[in-house]
Amino acid sequence: RVRQQQQLAQNVPLIAEEIAPTGRAATSPTDAMIDVGAEISTKAEAAQRRVNRLYKVARGRGKTSVLDPEAVRAEIGTIRNAVAENFDLLNFPKANNAIRDLERISKKKTVNDLESWRQRATKSAVGDDARAVREVINQYDGFVDGLLDDLVETGNADAFTPWLKARRTNKSFREKFSDDKIVAKIVDTENPLEPSEQFNLLFTLSAAGKPNSARTVRNLKGILSEQGF
């Protein structure tokens, strides 16, 4: 085992060069994460600002972007049935309330009203009901994405294109920085981690063996510059 460890240590530079050729090696994992964590956080902040700007524009247009309430109400039944396949809504009151809230606001017609519902639903996705509420939101997102696609193609493109762009940009942001739990912890400003703690999220025997750790590394490759990766 000692000989194996010695051989591995000798080959680490070669392995690193094969994975991410940079021309230089970090002096320590902590030093590396100081730079890498800062780059990830900077890019997350810039991406969040872009999402916020797009939503601000979309909300301005959304005041007069009217949807067909009949189409919305018809889809709510589909959402309820889809969620009920995995969750007994009698046992998940927050998810049930989210659907009832969606039924109420469907009468208000505008895209802004729907997005306000989504914000409320997201805040309620906590505790024992969290998974069920997120399933409601996922079903809703699929419906709205398809609806906005259709409206852009067949309806008032000028009115709905800003919402479509904002939602797609936000989805990309979530996939990179919030859906990935490890990256989310690295960029979490409310519960900041030391660089050594950030490093340990991925590069320890226990962390590297967890499901999705390889996906996180691929995600980081897409986020970081070549030098950072």
PELIN-V709725 format. One record per run of one state. SS is the DSSP state (h for helix, s for strand, l for the rest). FROM is the first residue (numbers start at 1). TO is the last residue. If there is no record, write none. Layout:
BEGIN
((SS,FROM,TO) (SS,FROM,TO))
END
This chain:
BEGIN
((l,1,1) (h,2,19) (l,20,28) (h,29,62) (l,63,65) (s,66,66) (l,67,68) (h,69,84) (l,85,88) (h,89,91) (l,92,92) (h,93,108) (l,109,109) (s,110,110) (h,111,124) (l,125,126) (h,127,154) (l,155,156) (h,157,178) (l,179,180) (h,181,186) (l,187,194) (h,195,202) (l,203,204) (h,205,208) (l,209,212) (h,213,223) (l,224,229))
END
